């Protein structure tokens, strides 16, 4: 697998996770989601999910199994977020390592190709998901816009390196009906 292919998300939403719709799940034939936590679901300083995110989870939960898998090692913080969403979670994932993602896949009893790894980072979330053969979905981070340019140089660097390697990071354009998939 080429360096560009291993970093190429299957879907680039171009917006935050709350724009991941049931139609998109159906289009990709997904039965499970593994979600990154920090900046994918909540800004880095938050300890609880927003009302908007809780509503999104309640909309999606009947359609797919959902697990939170975070590189963060703070059980207090990640556990608090998981409890506010009533979701199982794993901390200390060390993504792009695949070990904890496999643990979540095993708990869901689903094959990797039926589960999406959803996250805001190319070198952790997308890379880990692609290494397992999962559908990978890149979302825009949930961050405080006032600190976005000064506090997130690593993500900006990842995007720059990925583009140099030939990764396309243009928002995926579909109407996400099953007839649209070829």
NORKA-V747617 format. One line per field, one symbol per residue. ss: DSSP state (~ for helix, > for strand, _ for the rest). phi: phi as a letter, one per 40 degrees, with the letter a starting at -180 (. if undefined). psi: psi as a letter, one per 40 degrees, with the letter a starting at -180 (. if undefined). A space follows every 50 residues. Layout:
# NORKA-V747617
ss=???
phi=???
psi=???
This chain:
# NORKA-V747617
ss=__~~~~~___>>____~~~__~~~~~~____>>>>__>___>________ ~~~~~~~~~~~___>>>>>_____~~~~~~~~~~~__>>>________~~ ~~~~~~~~___~~~>>>>>__~~~~~~~~~~~__>>>>_________~~~ ~_~~~~~~~~~~~~_____________~~~__
phi=.cccccbcccabcgacdcccbdccdcdcfcbabbbcbcgcbaddccbacc cccdccccccdccacbbcbbccbcccccccccccbfbcabbgcfccdcdc ccdcdcccfbcdcbbbcbabbccbccdcccccgccbbcbcccbcdcbdcc bbcccccdccccccchccbcdcbacfbccccb
psi=hiddddehidhhdeaideehiddddddefieihhhicheddiideieiii dddddddddddediihihhidiegddddddddddefiiihifdfheiedd dddddddefiideehhhhiehdecdddddddefihhhhiiigihddeddd efddddddddddddeehhfihhhiefidddh.
